[in-house]
Amino acid sequence: MSVGETGGRAQDSTWFQRFLLPGFALKAVIIGGGYATGRELAEYFVPSGPWGGLSAMLLATCIWSIVAALTFALARKLDAYDYRAFFKGLLGPAWVAFEAAYLIFVVLILAVFGAAAGAIGAATFGWPELAGVVLLAVSIVAVTAWGTSAVEQMFKYVSILLYAVYGLFLILALASFGGLIGQGFANAPPPSGNWMAGGLTYASYNIVGAVVILPVLRHLTSQRDAVVAGLIAGPLSMLPAILFFVAMMAFYPAIGDETLPSDFLLRQMNVPGFHILFQVMIFAALLESGAGAVHAVNERISGAVESRGRPPLSAAARAIIGAVILTGCMFVAGRIGLVDLIASGYRFLAWLFLAVFVLPLLTLGTWRLLRPATAPHMEALP
């Protein structure tokens, strides 16, 4: 994609595309199987208690906002809208280190999504676990086959559904067991010393989403857009999790042992219609997260193909690539399980992305942003 093409399209961008779409897209990648079901919240925030958990979530939000703002600004300066081009500009020949880490990330998160989809189908509709996995895989392939525009539309409409359902979830939780929520916070000790570790770990492995969503940044018109969109992205991504966590504190600390905290809370509410709506929303969240991860791979491959003077990937090629990725990744879930995947794999990813993304971004990336560009709007890739 040339600078002229990017700039031309950016001039026609709407306010939503410039400032809110990146945050909705980041939330889409982050929310995934563990956030949407509450399992990640139970793993990283519940052990620190109500106030410690909220403190950890606010810390993670600040980290996401800062790293997203730097990532978006550097991507625009480098004119890099897929992760291959971005890391060539950031790391030079060492960019392959990120690709190796990202492939591990894709395998793990798609396995988590598959495990979550299977668990939701079984818990809500009594399906065999394989049915939920296959339905999610087919849906992801269908969306990603049609490229960036289709993925952006999905981010927009699923986000509207998601924020509305989480808001209603908190209202019903307050109506059903609001007294227990109040008691949970009133009787809780102050944040314990390990709350920072939970926030840092959660922020570290999830912030790679800022790179996954690079294709939607083509709507940015200035570095100011990039910074503002990045700062907004953190709160947009964490808000549903905070609403969910507050409701979970009605049953602290036992809620930390639930495989699907969402299903546990919905049973306490005893509103069957909303129970089904919430599980549909979680499936939609899994869909947007999985589609974001697979679309990033498609865009990386398409960018490499176009750099050789060939046409971009067709819808059929995107569908085939997505199907191959999902067939291998999702069925890892059947052998490991949701709880073990989140507890062990994500901590490993946190350290990995700190080394190959966050630290280079905060050092090399900041230096590249501050030094004068070699050409208007962009800096040549090494």
PyMOL commands that set and color helices and strands:
alter all, ss='L'
color gray80, all
select helices_A, chain A and resi 3-11+15-37+39-44+46-78+83-125+129-144+147-186+195-206+209-212+214-219+223-251+254-257+261-269+272-306+315-330+333-336+338-370
alter helices_A, ss='H'
color red, helices_A
deselect
rebuild
show_as cartoon
